[in-house]
Amino acid sequence: MTQVLHFYSWILISLLIIITGAIGYFYQKKFNIKTNYYLFIIAAVLTSGEFLHFVAMDYVWIEFIQMAGVLLASILTLKLYNAMTGAV
């Protein structure tokens, strides 16, 4: 049961990253400010590394890949926030 909840939680996190990228895409098209929205797709793919548990059993590398995706998404979200609010 916990394995299923763990799987779905990472999928939801990936969906939230994609939604954040869609916000960045909208902001770039509307206000002509570069937001690097396409990098959110890479972060979502890395974060959804939960699918790798079906083909590989090396949990250390899978967790590292997911951590890299979350770190990339965090950096991109902060850059998007700074671009949208004009914060320094």
Stockholm file with secondary structure:
# STOCKHOLM 1.0

chainA/1-88         MTQVLHFYSWILISLLIIITGAIGYFYQKKFNIKTNYYLFIIAAVLTSGEFLHFVAMDYVWIEFIQMAGVLLASILTLKLYNAMTGAV
#=GR chainA/1-88 SS CHHHHHHHHHHHHHHHHHHHHHHHHHHHHHHCCCCCTTHHHHHHHHHTGGGGGGTCCCHHHHHHHHHHHHHHHHHHHHHHHHHHHCCC
#=GC SS_cons        CHHHHHHHHHHHHHHHHHHHHHHHHHHHHHHCCCCCTTHHHHHHHHHTGGGGGGTCCCHHHHHHHHHHHHHHHHHHHHHHHHHHHCCC
//
